[in-house]
C-alpha cells in the first residue's frame, strides 16, 4: 500500500484474534518510529512499554473501562476478543509538565499508521484504570504518568466508515460485531482559499 491508502484504510478495531501473535521485531520497529515523532520544543517527554506477556496482557485487559464513552463497547469486554500486545504511553513529568499532549498525539498516530501498513490493527484507549495498570507495570509514580494504551493485533471484525447522519457521531455494530463509524463528508469540510468556497 502507498501512504495514502495506509492512512485511508486505518480503522480502530475492538475485537481481536488473540490466537495470532505479533512478531516482536514489528513491535520494536513501532517504538523505533515512535522515537522519531515530532516533539514540541524537541523536549521528548515520552517513554513506552511494549507489553506482550500473555498473563500480563490478561490482567491489563481486566482494567479497561470499555463502556464509559460508548455503551456499544460493552460487547467487546469479553477476554476472548482481547489483543495480545499493547504499548503503554508514559509521560515523564520531570522533562515537561504541560503541553506534552501534542507529543502523545503525534507519536500515537505514527504507531497506528505503521501498524496498519503491516495489516496490524489497533485501538487507542484512554478509559483505563491508570493507577492499577501503573502498579502492574511497575511505573515509578513520582516521575511518570501513564497516559494511555495502544492495543495491537489482528482483526476479528471489520470496521468501515459511513456517511454522518446529522449529528449522530457514535459508532455502532451489526449482529456480527462489525463496526460502522460515521464520518463527515469531505465536501462539507474542505474549502478552497476562503471559507464557503468548496473544493469540489
N, C-alpha and C positions, 0 to 999 in steps of 0.2 A: 504493500500500500504506500502511496505517497502521503506526505504530511497532511494535506487537505483531507484525504479520506480517513486517515487515522483519527484526526480530531472530530470529523463529522460523524464517525461511527462509534465514538466513545460513549458508552452509556453506563449508568450506575446499575449494578446488579446486587440483589439481596439474597439470592438463592444459588448456592454454590455446589459444585460436585466435590464433596470433601474427601473423595477417594483418590483424586488426582492431584498429586503434589506439584508444587512449583519448584523448578530446579534452583538450587541455592545460588548458582552463579548468576541467574537472572535477578534474584533479589539483591545481590551485591551490586549489579550494574545499576539497578534503580537508585540505590543510595549514592553511588558514584555520580549519577546525574543530578541527584538532589544537592550535592555539594556545589554544583555549578549554577544553582538558581541565582537570579538577580537579587541581591541583598541591599536593603535600604542603608545608605551610607557605608555599604560593604562591612557592616558590623558582624554578620554571620552568627546570629544568636541561637541557631537551631542545632539540635543533635537528634539522632534517630536510633531506634532499637528495632532490629529485624527479629521477628518472633515466628519461629516455625516448629517449635517443640509441640508435639501433639497434645500432651497433657496440659501444658500452659495455655495453648490455644483454647482448649475446652473451658478452662477456668475463666479466661477473659470473655469468652462468648456469654457466659452467665452474668456478666457485669454490664450488659448493653441494655439501654432503655429504648427498646425498639419502637414502642408505640406512642412516645411522647409527642412527636411532631405530626405523625400521620397514623391513625389507627389501623390503616391497611397493613402496616408493617408487622402487626402482631402475628400474622400467619408465618412470618419468617423467623420467629423466635425459637422454633424447633431446632435443636442442635444438629439434626440430620442435614440441615441446609448450611451449616457453618463452613466458612473457608478454612484453609489450613495454613494460611500465612497472614501476618499483619506487619505493618510498620507503624510504630508509635512515634509521634512528633513531639519532641521536647523543646521547651523554651528555656534557655539559660538566662536567668534573671540578673546575673551579675554582669552580663555583657550589654543588655538592652532592656530597660524597664517598660518602655512603651513603643508603639509603632512597629512592633515585631510581627503583627498580624499580616502585614504585606509579605514578609518573607515566607510565612506559612502558606499563604495562598499561592504564591509563585512556585514554591517547591512542590506542593501537593499536585499542582497541575502538571509539572514535569513528570512526576512519577506515574500519574494515571494515563498520560498520553503515551509514554514509553511502554507501559504495561499493555496498553491496547495494541501497540504495534506487534506485540508478541502473542496476541489473542488471549491475554490475561486481563480479566475484567476486575472492577473494583467498586468499592463504596467507601465514601469518606464520612466517618461518624464522629459526631460531637456529643451526642446524647449518651454519655457513658458515665459510669461511677468512677470518677477520676481518682479519688483517694484510694479506693480498693484496688484499682488496677495499678496505681503507682506502687502500692505495697507489694503486689505480686511481682512487679518488675524491678523492685529494689531501687526505685528512683530517689535520689537524695532530695528531700523536700525543701531544704534551705536554699538550694541552688537552682532547682528545676521545677517547672510546671509541666505536667502532661497536658498538652493541648487537645489532641485528637488521635484517632486511629485511622489508617487506611487499610481496609481489608482487601485481600487479593486472592484470586482464584479463577478457576474455570467455570463458566456459567452453566447453570442447570435450569435456565429460563431465558426467555428473550426479553428485550427491552427496546421499545421504539417510541419515537416522538409522534405526537398527533397535534392537530391544529387546536390552538387555545379557543375554548368556547366561552366568550365573555370574560369573566374574571375567575373562572374555575381553574386554578393552577395546581390543585392537588393531583398527584399521580394516582392511578388505580390499577387493579389487576383483573384478569379474567379467570375463568374456572381452573385453568392450568397454571395459575400464578404468574403469568407473563405480565410484564409491566408496560404501562402506557403513560407517557409523560407529556402533558400539554405544553406547547411552546408557542411563543408569539410569532406571528407571520413576519418573514423578512421584510415584506413591503410596508409593514406598519411601523417599523423601527428604523429603517435605513433611509437617510436623507442625503441629498446631493447639494453640496456647497452651502445651502441655507435650509433652515428648518421649514418643513412642509414641501420641500422640493424632493419628490420621491425619486429614487434611483431607477426604479422600473415602473 
